[in-house]
């Protein structure tokens, strides 16, 4: 038994309509429509459309799978300590997942003397899979007019070498810095510091 051979193509308004006067004509040497005959022509055209649509559907399924995999690279956790994972095509590394993390290190209620020129270990909310590239810190205060407002550079944060798990941050206060520490309610002053880290 011979079969029609599909050819993936689509043309609008092309399906042959068998006429009342058309004789039944199957495939044969010299038959109409390049040898397949009038009776087979609509079937051939529909078979070609089906092959065309199947070809497009296979492409769509592949593309949807790629997009779903790419979407899975975008995850995160919002909160005072959180992270955001972003998938992108790095010009040197190819497809990677960049990670942005942030957190708050609280100094509320501490005595100023215990905070002066001290080192503090900060653990990232999640470990970077490969490396931490940059770390940034900013002081947090609820008193913008007091001595903890970083007047004359007397109060600084110094960032140490970061690992994939965390970083050490040191407070650097000069001898003339007078610091008020917030207790979180009635006493205004230094509350701690925010930390931002970028890696992959």
N, CA, C and O of each residue as an XYZ file, in Angstrom:
800
protein
N       0.854     -1.187      0.000
C       0.000      0.000      0.000
C       0.888      1.235      0.000
O       1.766      1.371      0.852
N       0.670      2.112     -0.929
C       1.446      3.349     -0.989
C       0.762      4.421     -0.152
O      -0.448      4.377      0.070
N       1.542      5.367      0.300
C       1.003      6.463      1.131
C       1.422      7.799      0.549
O       2.374      7.889     -0.226
N       0.688      8.841      0.939
C       1.053     10.202      0.553
C       2.242     10.648      1.383
O       2.322     10.332      2.570
N       3.154     11.370      0.782
C       4.334     11.874      1.468
C       4.083     13.317      1.871
O       3.827     14.177      1.028
N       4.162     13.572      3.193
C       3.914     14.930      3.691
C       5.032     15.869      3.283
O       6.198     15.482      3.215
N       4.660     17.095      3.016
C       5.619     18.169      2.786
C       5.145     19.359      3.611
O       4.086     19.921      3.334
N       5.921     19.748      4.625
C       5.476     20.774      5.581
C       5.345     22.129      4.905
O       6.337     22.825      4.688
N       4.121     22.495      4.578
C       3.856     23.801      3.970
C       2.417     24.189      4.244
O       1.561     23.339      4.485
N       2.168     25.488      4.202
C       0.829     25.986      4.486
C       0.516     27.127      3.534
O       1.278     28.087      3.418
N      -0.610     27.008      2.861
C      -1.119     28.102      2.020
C      -2.600     28.245      2.312
O      -3.328     27.255      2.375
N      -3.040     29.473      2.489
C      -4.447     29.721      2.799
C      -5.322     29.488      1.567
O      -4.900     29.743      0.439
N      -6.528     29.008      1.792
C      -7.546     28.842      0.735
C      -7.027     28.011     -0.436
O      -7.217     28.375     -1.597
N      -6.365     26.883     -0.121
C      -5.770     26.092     -1.198
C      -6.375     24.699     -1.341
O      -6.092     24.007     -2.319
N      -7.199     24.275     -0.391
C      -7.690     22.887     -0.423
C      -8.612     22.698     -1.634
O      -9.625     23.381     -1.790
N      -8.230     21.771     -2.459
C      -9.006     21.540     -3.680
C     -10.381     20.974     -3.339
O     -10.507     20.037     -2.551
N     -11.396     21.557     -3.943
C     -12.769     21.075     -3.761
C     -13.135     20.222     -4.965
O     -13.165     20.698     -6.100
N     -13.413     18.950     -4.693
C     -13.768     18.050     -5.795
C     -15.098     18.498     -6.402
O     -16.086     18.706     -5.698
N     -15.092     18.637     -7.694
C     -16.279     19.102     -8.411
C     -17.215     17.941     -8.747
O     -16.800     16.782     -8.759
N     -18.472     18.261     -9.018
C     -19.472     17.240     -9.339
C     -19.086     16.470    -10.599
O     -19.387     15.286    -10.750
N     -18.425     17.169    -11.479
C     -18.086     16.541    -12.762
C     -16.747     15.818    -12.729
O     -16.383     15.158    -13.702
N     -15.983     15.933    -11.590
C     -14.687     15.263    -11.515
C     -14.875     13.753    -11.443
O     -15.682     13.233    -10.672
N     -14.117     13.090    -12.255
C     -14.112     11.615    -12.189
C     -13.194     11.177    -11.064
O     -12.248     11.882    -10.715
N     -13.471     10.019    -10.501
C     -12.578      9.471     -9.494
C     -11.246      9.160    -10.168
O     -11.174      8.445    -11.167
N     -10.177      9.740     -9.567
C      -8.863      9.555    -10.174
C      -7.842      9.370     -9.071
O      -7.618     10.273     -8.265
N      -7.230      8.212     -9.035
C      -6.199      7.952     -8.055
C      -4.819      8.225     -8.623
O      -4.674      8.729     -9.736
N      -3.821      7.887     -7.843
C      -2.436      8.126     -8.268
C      -2.054      7.187     -9.392
O      -2.383      6.001     -9.381
N      -1.361      7.740    -10.349
C      -0.888      6.943    -11.478
C       0.047      7.807    -12.304
O       0.030      9.035    -12.220
N       0.849      7.148    -13.089
C       1.721      7.904    -13.987
C       0.857      8.717    -14.943
O      -0.021      8.174    -15.614
N       1.110     10.007    -14.999
C       0.358     10.875    -15.885
C      -0.931     11.400    -15.291
O      -1.629     12.168    -15.953
N      -1.287     11.013    -14.041
C      -2.512     11.526    -13.421
C      -2.341     13.000    -13.086
O      -1.222     13.506    -12.999
N      -3.463     13.679    -12.899
C      -3.421     15.111    -12.597
C      -2.756     15.362    -11.239
O      -2.535     14.448    -10.445
N      -2.453     16.629    -11.013
C      -1.796     17.043     -9.760
C      -0.499     16.258     -9.532
O      -0.286     15.648     -8.484
N       0.350     16.301    -10.553
C       1.678     15.697    -10.501
C       1.639     14.210    -10.184
O       2.532     13.681     -9.522
N       0.612     13.553    -10.655
C       0.558     12.103    -10.561
C      -0.200     11.533     -9.383
O      -0.317     10.312     -9.273
N      -0.734     12.386     -8.475
C      -1.452     11.814     -7.340
C      -2.952     11.698     -7.614
O      -3.661     10.967     -6.923
N      -3.426     12.421     -8.625
C      -4.830     12.321     -8.995
C      -5.721     13.282     -8.229
O      -5.396     13.719     -7.125
N      -6.856     13.599     -8.843
C      -7.799     14.569     -8.246
C      -8.290     14.089     -6.887
O      -8.398     14.898     -5.965
N      -8.582     12.838     -6.733
C      -9.167     12.323     -5.491
C      -8.193     12.402     -4.314
O      -8.609     12.481     -3.158
N      -6.896     12.381     -4.619
C      -5.899     12.447     -3.552
C      -5.429     13.876     -3.249
O      -4.808     14.119     -2.215
N      -5.725     14.821     -4.152
C      -5.187     16.170     -3.986
C      -5.618     16.838     -2.672
O      -4.742     17.370     -1.990
N      -6.889     16.854     -2.265
C      -7.250     17.486     -0.972
C      -6.559     16.815      0.210
O      -6.159     17.478      1.167
N      -6.423     15.478      0.132
C      -5.751     14.772      1.217
C      -4.280     15.191      1.314
O      -3.739     15.367      2.406
N      -3.644     15.348      0.138
C      -2.251     15.771      0.136
C      -2.096     17.160      0.743
O      -1.185     17.398      1.535
N      -2.978     18.066      0.374
C      -2.893     19.439      0.888
C      -3.125     19.476      2.407
O      -2.447     20.208      3.129
N      -4.079     18.688      2.873
C      -4.329     18.645      4.321
C      -3.166     17.968      5.054
O      -2.795     18.380      6.153
N      -2.599     16.930      4.442
C      -1.445     16.270      5.050
C      -0.267     17.244      5.150
O       0.454     17.243      6.147
N      -0.071     18.071      4.123
C       1.010     19.061      4.150
C       0.785     20.078      5.267
O       1.727     20.461      5.961
N      -0.456     20.510      5.436
C      -0.765     21.446      6.522
C      -0.490     20.805      7.886
O       0.081     21.437      8.774
N      -0.905     19.541      8.038
C      -0.686     18.856      9.320
C       0.805     18.761      9.622
O       1.220     18.958     10.764
N       1.612     18.460      8.607
C       3.063     18.365      8.805
C       3.638     19.741      9.166
O       4.534     19.850     10.004
N       3.109     20.785      8.522
C       3.567     22.144      8.825
C       3.252     22.511     10.277
O       4.110     23.021     10.998
N       2.004     22.242     10.696
C       1.598     22.564     12.065
C       2.362     21.724     13.085
O       2.721     22.228     14.149
N       2.616     20.449     12.776
C       3.394     19.594     13.678
C       4.818     20.121     13.817
O       5.376     20.120     14.915
N       5.400     20.564     12.726
C       6.753     21.121     12.759
C       6.806     22.362     13.648
O       7.724     22.519     14.453
N       5.820     23.236     13.498
C       5.756     24.444     14.331
C       5.522     24.102     15.796
O       6.112     24.720     16.683
N       4.667     23.126     16.051
C       4.375     22.723     17.421
C       5.616     22.158     18.104
O       5.865     22.447     19.274
N       6.396     21.357     17.382
C       7.630     20.810     17.950
C       8.591     21.936     18.317
O       9.238     21.893     19.364
N       8.681     22.946     17.447
C       9.536     24.101     17.732
C       9.039     24.847     18.959
O       9.828     25.255     19.811
N       7.715     25.024     19.045
C       7.137     25.726     20.198
C       7.399     24.973     21.499
O       7.715     25.587     22.518
N       7.271     23.651     21.471
C       7.511     22.854     22.671
C       8.952     23.014     23.136
O       9.214     23.150     24.331
N       9.885     22.996     22.188
C      11.296     23.190     22.535
C      11.519     24.570     23.135
O      12.183     24.706     24.162
N      10.961     25.600     22.492
C      11.137     26.974     22.986
C      10.498     27.178     24.352
O      11.054     27.875     25.200
N       9.334     26.575     24.572
C       8.671     26.690     25.872
C       9.525     26.051     26.956
O       9.628     26.581     28.062
N      10.141     24.907     26.643
C      11.024     24.260     27.611
C      12.214     25.134     27.970
O      12.612     25.208     29.132
N      12.788     25.805     26.950
C      13.910     26.708     27.198
C      13.465     27.868     28.080
O      14.168     28.232     29.023
N      12.301     28.455     27.784
C      11.792     29.583     28.572
C      11.466     29.164     30.005
O      11.704     29.923     30.945
N      10.925     27.966     30.172
C      10.623     27.493     31.526
C      11.904     27.289     32.329
O      11.949     27.591     33.521
N      12.946     26.776     31.671
C      14.232     26.624     32.345
C      14.831     27.966     32.714
O      15.418     28.114     33.786
N      14.686     28.956     31.824
C      15.209     30.302     32.091
C      14.427     30.960     33.219
O      15.007     31.633     34.070
N      13.106     30.767     33.226
C      12.267     31.336     34.283
C      12.667     30.793     35.649
O      12.598     31.507     36.649
N      13.087     29.532     35.691
C      13.469     28.919     36.962
C      14.718     29.561     37.559
O      15.002     29.382     38.743
N      15.473     30.316     36.735
C      16.663     30.999     37.239
C      16.311     32.251     38.036
O      17.186     32.825     38.685
N      15.059     32.687     38.003
C      14.627     33.887     38.711
C      13.874     33.486     39.974
O      12.688     33.161     39.919
N      14.559     33.509     41.097
C      13.928     33.195     42.375
C      14.442     34.168     43.419
O      15.404     34.894     43.171
N      13.820     34.188     44.565
C      14.291     35.084     45.616
C      13.480     34.957     46.881
O      12.518     34.193     46.967
N      13.904     35.736     47.862
C      13.222     35.778     49.146
C      13.266     37.215     49.646
O      14.339     37.756     49.910
N      12.101     37.827     49.773
C      12.024     39.218     50.204
C      11.912     39.276     51.714
O      11.200     38.479     52.324
N      12.615     40.221     52.313
C      12.576     40.410     53.754
C      13.728     41.286     54.183
O      14.482     41.786     53.348
N      13.868     41.474     55.485
C      14.975     42.277     55.989
C      16.314     41.669     55.593
O      17.262     42.391     55.284
N      16.391     40.357     55.602
C      17.530     39.617     55.070
C      16.998     38.760     53.931
O      16.188     37.861     54.156
N      17.448     39.033     52.712
C      16.892     38.318     51.576
C      17.855     38.257     50.414
O      19.009     38.675     50.513
N      17.356     37.725     49.304
C      18.192     37.567     48.128
C      17.324     37.528     46.879
O      16.115     37.305     46.942
N      17.968     37.750     45.753
C      17.313     37.685     44.448
C      18.280     37.035     43.472
O      19.415     37.487     43.316
N      17.823     35.965     42.811
C      18.626     35.282     41.801
C      18.126     35.691     40.423
O      16.927     35.660     40.146
N      19.074     36.077     39.561
C      18.733     36.583     38.237
C      19.534     35.832     37.181
O      20.764     35.874     37.185
N      18.846     35.152     36.284
C      19.535     34.466     35.204
C      19.845     35.420     34.067
O      18.993     36.218     33.677
N      21.050     35.347     33.534
C      21.386     36.162     32.363
C      22.585     35.560     31.638
O      23.295     34.707     32.170
N      22.790     36.028     30.409
C      23.872     35.541     29.562
C      25.103     36.417     29.776
O      25.170     37.539     29.275
N      26.072     35.899     30.522
C      27.310     36.621     30.772
C      28.214     36.510     29.538
O      28.345     35.433     28.957
N      28.839     37.628     29.141
C      29.644     37.626     27.922
C      30.866     36.713     28.039
O      31.396     36.267     27.021
N      31.315     36.430     29.245
C      32.490     35.581     29.434
C      32.135     34.171     29.910
O      32.789     33.204     29.519
N      31.114     34.049     30.744
C      30.816     32.764     31.390
C      29.639     32.024     30.772
O      29.413     30.858     31.096
N      28.888     32.672     29.892
C      27.688     32.055     29.345
C      26.501     32.279     30.265
O      26.448     33.273     30.990
N      25.549     31.357     30.237
C      24.352     31.482     31.062
C      24.705     31.233     32.526
O      25.148     30.145     32.893
N      24.500     32.267     33.364
C      24.778     32.139     34.791
C      23.607     32.695     35.580
O      22.670     33.267     35.023
N      23.682     32.514     36.876
C      22.661     33.018     37.789
C      23.334     33.992     38.751
O      24.003     33.582     39.699
N      23.150     35.280     38.496
C      23.671     36.296     39.403
C      22.819     36.306     40.669
O      21.616     36.047     40.618
N      23.449     36.607     41.807
C      22.745     36.633     43.084
C      23.010     37.971     43.757
O      24.159     38.371     43.947
N      21.935     38.653     44.113
C      22.017     39.890     44.898
C      21.446     39.578     46.275
O      20.330     39.070     46.385
N      22.208     39.881     47.330
C      21.765     39.604     48.692
C      21.834     40.873     49.536
O      22.605     41.791     49.253
N      21.026     40.896     50.556
C      21.023     42.040     51.457
C      20.683     41.574     52.860
O      20.116     40.499     53.054
N      21.033     42.389     53.822
C      20.728     42.054     55.203
C      20.937     43.243     56.116
O      21.521     44.251     55.719
N      20.460     43.122     57.332
C      20.595     44.168     58.346
C      21.307     43.577     59.554
O      20.894     42.550     60.092
N      22.382     44.237     59.973
C      23.098     43.837     61.175
C      22.698     44.806     62.277
O      23.031     45.989     62.211
N      21.987     44.318     63.287
C      21.446     45.178     64.329
C      22.471     45.483     65.423
O      23.163     44.594     65.919
N      22.547     46.766     65.782
C      23.351     47.200     66.919
C      22.465     47.836     67.988
O      22.961     48.459     68.927
N      21.165     47.675     67.840
C      20.211     48.292     68.768
C      20.457     47.776     70.185
O      20.554     46.570     70.413
N      20.555     48.697     71.119
C      20.712     48.343     72.523
C      22.131     48.071     72.961
O      22.379     47.873     74.151
N      23.088     48.054     72.014
C      24.474     47.790     72.397
C      25.090     49.042     73.031
O      24.629     50.158     72.792
N      26.118     48.847     73.827
C      26.831     50.001     74.386
C      27.821     50.498     73.341
O      28.479     49.694     72.680
N      27.934     51.815     73.185
C      28.842     52.342     72.158
C      30.261     51.807     72.280
O      30.930     51.585     71.271
N      30.722     51.600     73.506
C      32.088     51.117     73.681
C      32.328     49.752     73.072
O      33.433     49.458     72.618
N      31.290     48.905     73.059
C      31.456     47.556     72.515
C      31.480     47.551     70.994
O      31.881     46.565     70.377
N      31.049     48.656     70.390
C      30.966     48.722     68.938
C      32.168     49.421     68.319
O      32.397     49.313     67.115
N      32.928     50.128     69.127
C      34.019     50.944     68.597
C      35.179     50.067     68.142
O      35.687     49.240     68.900
N      35.588     50.263     66.891
C      36.735     49.557     66.314
C      36.656     48.038     66.548
O      37.601     47.415     67.031
N      35.513     47.477     66.193
C      35.274     46.046     66.382
C      34.955     45.391     65.040
O      34.544     46.062     64.093
N      35.147     44.092     64.972
C      34.844     43.337     63.757
C      33.575     42.518     63.973
O      33.350     41.955     65.044
N      32.752     42.467     62.924
C      31.464     41.782     63.010
C      31.344     40.823     61.840
O      31.559     41.206     60.690
N      31.005     39.597     62.128
C      30.827     38.594     61.071
C      29.374     38.599     60.615
O      28.449     38.542     61.426
N      29.197     38.668     59.316
C      27.860     38.670     58.737
C      27.734     37.476     57.799
O      28.516     37.336     56.859
N      26.747     36.614     58.055
C      26.484     35.468     57.179
C      25.433     35.853     56.154
O      24.380     36.386     56.505
N      25.718     35.583     54.891
C      24.747     35.882     53.840
C      23.503     35.003     54.023
O      23.600     33.894     54.548
N      22.330     35.498     53.591
C      21.114     34.682     53.697
C      21.257     33.307     53.041
O      20.735     32.318     53.556
N      21.963     33.241     51.903
C      22.280     31.963     51.259
C      23.742     32.032     50.797
O      24.282     33.120     50.598
N      24.357     30.903     50.633
C      25.732     30.878     50.134
C      25.745     31.154     48.632
O      24.895     30.653     47.896
N      26.709     31.952     48.183
C      26.889     32.141     46.750
C      27.394     30.828     46.146
O      28.297     30.213     46.713
N      26.843     30.382     45.021
C      27.289     29.115     44.431
C      28.766     29.116     44.015
O      29.442     28.092     44.108
N      29.265     30.288     43.551
C      30.631     30.343     43.031
C      31.508     31.367     43.750
O      32.576     31.021     44.255
N      31.068     32.615     43.799
C      31.908     33.665     44.376
C      31.067     34.881     44.729
O      30.033     35.145     44.116
N      31.534     35.613     45.731
C      30.970     36.923     46.057
C      31.886     37.962     45.413
O      33.087     37.983     45.683
N      31.326     38.819     44.565
C      32.135     39.774     43.817
C      32.282     41.119     44.535
O      33.378     41.676     44.583
N      31.195     41.637     45.086
C      31.227     42.960     45.714
C      30.350     42.978     46.958
O      29.320     42.306     47.017
N      30.773     43.759     47.954
C      29.988     43.959     49.172
C      29.950     45.452     49.469
O      30.974     46.133     49.410
N      28.755     45.955     49.791
C      28.572     47.364     50.123
C      27.852     47.460     51.463
O      26.982     46.641     51.762
N      28.206     48.450     52.263
C      27.545     48.649     53.557
C      27.111     50.102     53.710
O      27.729     51.013     53.160
N      26.038     50.298     54.466
C      25.562     51.643     54.797
C      25.064     51.642     56.235
O      24.420     50.693     56.681
N      25.371     52.719     56.956
C      24.871     52.854     58.321
C      23.371     53.076     58.318
O      22.816     53.623     57.366
N      22.721     52.648     59.385
C      21.291     52.894     59.586
C      21.132     53.639     60.901
O      21.587     53.172     61.946
N      20.485     54.802     60.849
C      20.259     55.592     62.048
C      18.846     56.155     62.030
O      18.257     56.340     60.965
N      18.311     56.425     63.201
C      17.017     57.113     63.274
C      17.190     58.525     63.844
O      16.220     59.145     64.279
N      18.431     59.029     63.840
C      18.715     60.388     64.308
C      19.695     61.028     63.328
O      20.891     60.737     63.357
N      19.181     61.900     62.462
C      20.002     62.500     61.420
C      20.700     63.775     61.878
O      21.431     64.389     61.102
N      20.485     64.183     63.134
C      21.116     65.413     63.624
C      22.127     65.136     64.725
O      22.889     66.028     65.100
N      22.148     63.928     65.243
C      23.050     63.593     66.348
C      24.443     63.255     65.867
O      24.700     63.264     64.663
N      25.341     62.957     66.778
C      26.732     62.670     66.427
C      26.915     61.377     65.639
O      27.979     61.146     65.064
N      25.865     60.516     65.611
C      25.989     59.291     64.839
C      25.660     59.518     63.365
O      25.556     58.563     62.596
N      25.497     60.775     62.974
C      25.159     61.089     61.587
C      26.400     61.159     60.695
O      26.372     61.810     59.650
N      27.467     60.509     61.088
C      28.690     60.390     60.295
C      29.310     61.752     60.014
O      29.716     62.021     58.884
N      29.388     62.608     61.014
C      29.954     63.935     60.851
C      31.470     63.840     60.715
O      32.127     63.157     61.500
N      32.021     64.528     59.718
C      33.470     64.617     59.497
C      34.141     63.252     59.327
O      35.327     63.108     59.622
N      33.405     62.265     58.862
C      33.986     60.952     58.602
C      34.471     60.248     59.851
O      35.326     59.367     59.762
N      33.951     60.610     61.013
C      34.431     60.000     62.243
C      33.938     58.594     62.475
O      34.404     57.917     63.391
N      32.986     58.131     61.645
C      32.372     56.823     61.838
C      32.312     56.133     60.479
O      31.614     56.596     59.577
N      33.036     55.034     60.330
C      33.111     54.364     59.035
C      32.936     52.856     59.194
O      33.130     52.295     60.273
N      32.568     52.224     58.093
C      32.496     50.766     58.010
C      33.538     50.290     57.006
O      33.636     50.828     55.904
N      34.308     49.289     57.385
C      35.314     48.728     56.497
C      34.964     47.278     56.208
O      34.721     46.495     57.126
N      34.940     46.924     54.929
C      34.541     45.586     54.502
C      35.774     44.728     54.277
O      36.692     45.123     53.559
N      35.793     43.560     54.890
C      36.890     42.617     54.697
C      36.677     41.758     53.470
O      35.756     41.992     52.689
N      37.528     40.766     53.304
C      37.426     39.847     52.164
C      36.202     38.948     52.363
O      36.026     38.338     53.417
N      35.373     38.883     51.338
C      34.148     38.085     51.427
C      34.381     36.676     50.908
O      35.131     36.468     49.954
N      33.731     35.714     51.546
C      33.693     34.342     51.048
C      32.312     34.112     50.449
O      31.500     35.036     50.382
N      32.047     32.904     50.022
C      30.721     32.602     49.486
C      29.674     32.575     50.589
O      28.481     32.683     50.304
N      30.096     32.433     51.845
C      29.164     32.310     52.964
C      28.927     33.599     53.735
O      27.872     33.762     54.347
N      29.877     34.510     53.718
C      29.707     35.720     54.502
C      30.903     36.644     54.389
O      31.790     36.448     53.558
N      30.906     37.667     55.252
C      31.952     38.685     55.203
C      32.125     39.262     56.602
O      31.200     39.233     57.415
N      33.308     39.783     56.873
C      33.568     40.475     58.118
C      33.546     41.976     57.853
O      34.182     42.462     56.918
N      32.808     42.702     58.685
C      32.711     44.161     58.580
C      33.252     44.753     59.872
O      32.866     44.340     60.966
N      34.142     45.716     59.738
C      34.749     46.347     60.919
C      34.254     47.776     61.060
O      34.110     48.499     60.073
N      33.991     48.178     62.315
C      33.652     49.570     62.592
C      34.942     50.332     62.862
O      35.819     49.855     63.582
N      35.047     51.514     62.281
C      36.242     52.336     62.435
C      35.796     53.708     62.937
O      35.305     54.529     62.162
N      35.971     53.956     64.255
C      35.567     55.222     64.861
C      36.827     55.967     65.299
O      37.721     55.385     65.914
N      36.886     57.239     64.982
C      38.028     58.001     65.496
C      37.786     58.355     66.971
O      36.679     58.197     67.485
N      38.820     58.827     67.624
C      38.755     59.059     69.069
C      37.798     60.179     69.445
O      37.403     60.292     70.605
N      37.424     61.003     68.481
C      36.557     62.141     68.780
C      35.086     61.846     68.502
O      34.222     62.683     68.766
N      34.799     60.657     67.969
C      33.416     60.339     67.639
C      32.616     60.042     68.899
O      33.021     59.238     69.737
N      31.482     60.701     69.013
C      30.551     60.453     70.113
C      29.302     59.813     69.511
O      28.643     60.414     68.663
N      28.982     58.618     69.940
C      27.932     57.845     69.287
C      26.805     57.557     70.266
O      27.034     57.095     71.384
N      25.591     57.836     69.828
C      24.410     57.386     70.543
C      23.892     56.132     69.853
O      23.827     56.070     68.626
N      23.528     55.140     70.648
C      22.994     53.902     70.089
C      21.512     53.816     70.400
O      21.095     54.026     71.539
N      20.716     53.507     69.380
C      19.268     53.420     69.552
C      18.893     52.182     70.362
O      19.528     51.133     70.254
N      17.848     52.329     71.176
C      17.307     51.143     71.842
C      16.073     50.623     71.113
O      15.383     49.722     71.590
N      15.815     51.202     69.962
C      14.708     50.738     69.129
C      13.384     51.393     69.437
O      12.408     51.156     68.725
N      13.313     52.221     70.488
C      12.023     52.847     70.811
C      12.228     54.303     71.221
O      12.052     55.204     70.401
N      12.597     54.543     72.471
C      12.645     55.924     72.964
C      13.967     56.623     72.658
O      13.976     57.829     72.415
N      15.070     55.903     72.664
C      16.368     56.514     72.430
C      16.712     56.434     70.954
O      16.750     55.350     70.371
N      16.962     57.597     70.352
C      17.357     57.625     68.957
C      18.868     57.521     68.835
O      19.607     57.910     69.739
N      19.310     56.998     67.718
C      20.733     56.886     67.485
C      21.048     55.838     66.441
O      20.222     55.529     65.583
N      22.232     55.304     66.522
C      22.689     54.290     65.567
C      21.921     52.987     65.772
O      21.814     52.486     66.892
N      21.389     52.445     64.677
C      20.618     51.205     64.759
C      21.407     50.000     64.252
O      21.119     48.870     64.645
N      22.386     50.221     63.396
C      23.156     49.123     62.824
C      23.583     49.474     61.420
O      23.748     50.649     61.090
N      23.763     48.463     60.590
C      24.122     48.740     59.200
C      23.449     47.760     58.253
O      23.180     46.606     58.588
N      23.187     48.273     57.050
C      22.695     47.444     55.964
C      23.872     46.930     55.161
O      24.906     47.588     55.053
N      23.698     45.742     54.599
C      24.763     45.145     53.799
C      24.161     44.627     52.493
O      23.108     43.990     52.492
N      24.851     44.911     51.375
C      24.447     44.439     50.069
C      25.610     43.686     49.430
O      26.747     44.157     49.468
N      25.341     42.541     48.855
C      26.391     41.742     48.237
C      25.931     41.237     46.869
O      24.761     40.910     46.672
N      26.871     41.182     45.936
C      26.593     40.718     44.581
C      27.584     39.616     44.225
O      28.787     39.755     44.450
N      27.081     38.539     43.676
C      27.947     37.444     43.267
C      27.210     36.531     42.303
O      26.209     36.915     41.697
N      27.726     35.310     42.175
C      27.069     34.342     41.293
C      27.407     32.924     41.746
O      26.952     31.956     41.136
